[in-house]
Amino acid sequence: MKKLLSHRLKGYSKYENSIFALRNILEDKVNYLEIDIRLSKDKKLFVCHDPFIIKNDKKVYIHESNSDELLVEFTKEILPTLDYFLKIFKKNYNNYSKLCLDIKDYNCEESILSLVEKYDLNDEVVYITWMPETILKLYQLGVDKDIYFSYFPLNTKMFSGIISFLISYLSVKAPPFYHITGNKFRIKTSSKYLYGYQRVVMTTKIPSDVINILQITKGGVCVEKKLIDDSLLKRLKDLNLQTWIFGLNVNDDYFELEKNPNIDVIFSENAKYVIEHSD
């Protein structure tokens, strides 16, 4: 199962990205564990995918809340700080798994690297982000291996419908890359945006400066399953980039993708299922 990545540690607890899931998954041999990192209002790092977490059917936004407020609202096992998560990972590390940090918010790179250094995890950590700015910042700060860029090719069927309409309606001129951010698909080309909102990078091609960094760090790109085809996989291989695939809707899809020599790592929504059903 060399290609298996546990997406948000799903399948190991009802709480994704949690300490409960981490403790359970470390009992299995999963090559890659993936978690998400977000920034609170007072610039503390939390392990959480969405820009909010649900409490009593209400959304508590991480970027609008101070860390002490969040830690009162949620236990550290359900909404761990990155510091606490790395502490538990280091203590229970099985010398097998790589920990993939999916960075959702800009301007927290130095804090992340400081914590990775604190727990001596430089060799165990992989960096993933949607943001070209973060890739550039990580490299400037000295990260010299394992940087991955999640992106959507612009010329795909995905951008029909509402997104294409918005782009046309707003008459946006596409720079080398740009972002859609926030609940209302506000288009921005600046790194100055509201913390906590998911950003989707759309690009006609990967910016050359990003490609250079990915090649130097022997990293690659993460692409959604429905967007891949043989020509895209070949282009990425020609660039000497690793290809990681996410967006599996069916657990058994893993086994088909695993056979493709041009696919290096596969995000599974239930790695436990994959392990239990492997030959």
C-alpha positions, -999 to +999 in steps of 0.1 A: +000+000+000+028+024-009+005+049-026-021+051+003-027+085+019-054+089+046-072+120+037-079+140+070-075+107+088-110+097+078-123+063+087-103+062+120-127+083+141-160+101+136-139+132+141-116+138+111-083+156+118-086+146+154-063+132+181-087+102+183-082+095+146-044+100+149-040+075+178-060+049+159-043+053+125-009+050+140-017+014+148-020+007+111+008+011+085-004+039+063+023+056+043+009+091+043-013+108+069-029+141+058-042+169+080-053+205+074-040+236+091-059+268+098-051+300+116-071+315+144-078+352+149-048+355+173-026+336+148-026+302+165-025+271+144-053+245+145-058+212+128-091+216+109-102+214+073-132+238+071-129+274+081-154+266+108-163+239+132-199+231+143-211+237+178-248+232+187-257+234+150-239+267+147-207+275+128-178+287+149-153+303+125-117+297+133-104+329+117-130+349+137-121+333+170-092+336+194-075+304+204-086+305+240-122+308+229-118+278+206-102+257+233-131+265+256-157+255+230-140+223+218-117+197+234-081+196+223-087+160+210-115+172+186-099+205+176-062+201+184-037+228+180-009+219+156+015+220+185-004+194+204-010+173+173+027+172+165+035+163+201+012+133+200+025+123+165+061+125+176+054+105+208+036+077+189+054+079+156+060+044+141+089+053+118+066+045+089+043+073+080+049+107+064+027+135+078+013+157+051+004+193+063-022+208+040-019+246+046-052+264+041-043+299+053-015+322+041+011+339+064+015+311+089+044+294+072+071+305+097+050+293+127+045+259+110+082+254+103+090+265+139+067+237+153+081+211+128+116+220+140+105+220+177+095+183+174+124+174+150+100+162+123+117+178+092+123+144+077+087+132+084+067+162+071+054+169+036+039+203+027+007+207+006-010+239-003-034+255-028-016+288-026+014+297-048+023+324-024+028+297+003+049+276-019+072+306-026+073+315+011+081+279+022+110+278-003+123+312+008+123+300+044+145+270+035+122+241+028+142+221+003+121+189-001+085+176-004+064+207-015+032+199-033+008+222-051-030+214-053-044+228-085-072+227-110-064+230-147-085+258-160-095+243-193-116+215-179-153+207-177-153+217-141-153+253-150-186+253-169-217+265-152-216+290-123-179+296-121-174+302-158-204+325-156-189+345-128-156+348-146-173+360-178-197+382-159-170+400-140-147+402-170-118+390-151-085+389-169-066+358-159-031+365-146-007+335-143-029+323-115-058+337-095-081+327-067-117+322-059-123+327-022-152+329+002-187+318+002-197+341-026-169+332-050-153+366-047-124+367-071-091+381-058-056+383-072-040+395-040-027+375-010-046+399+013-078+380+019-100+370+048-083+343+069-100+310+071-118+308+037-110+280+014-092+292-018-093+273-051-064+280-075-074+279-112-047+281-137-042+275-174-008+261-164+013+258-133+033+291-129+069+285-139+083+297-106+061+272-088+072+244-111+109+252-104+103+249-067+083+217-070+111+202-092+139+213-069+121+199-038+112+167-056+076+174-049+046+176-073+010+183-077-023+171-063-051+169-088-087+159-085-096+124-098-123+136-122-098+160-139-071+135-147-065+119-181-035+101-197-022+133-214-022+153-181-005+125-162+022+123-190+028+160-189+034+160-152+058+131-155+076+149-183+081+177-158+095+152-133+066+160-109+050+136-085+013+131-092-011+128-062-048+122-068-076+132-045-114+133-048-123+096-047-160+091-043-158+054-040-134+036-017-127+009-042-115+035-067-082+033-049-074-002-062-079+009-099-058+040-095-031+021-077-024+002-109-015+033-129+023+038-129+019+075-135+001+080-102+023+082-071+000+088-042-038+084-037-059+103-012-083+078+004-115+089+022-112+057+042-077+042+044-089+016+069-113+002+044-086+001+017-063-018+041-090-043+051-100-050+015-065-052-001-053-085-014 
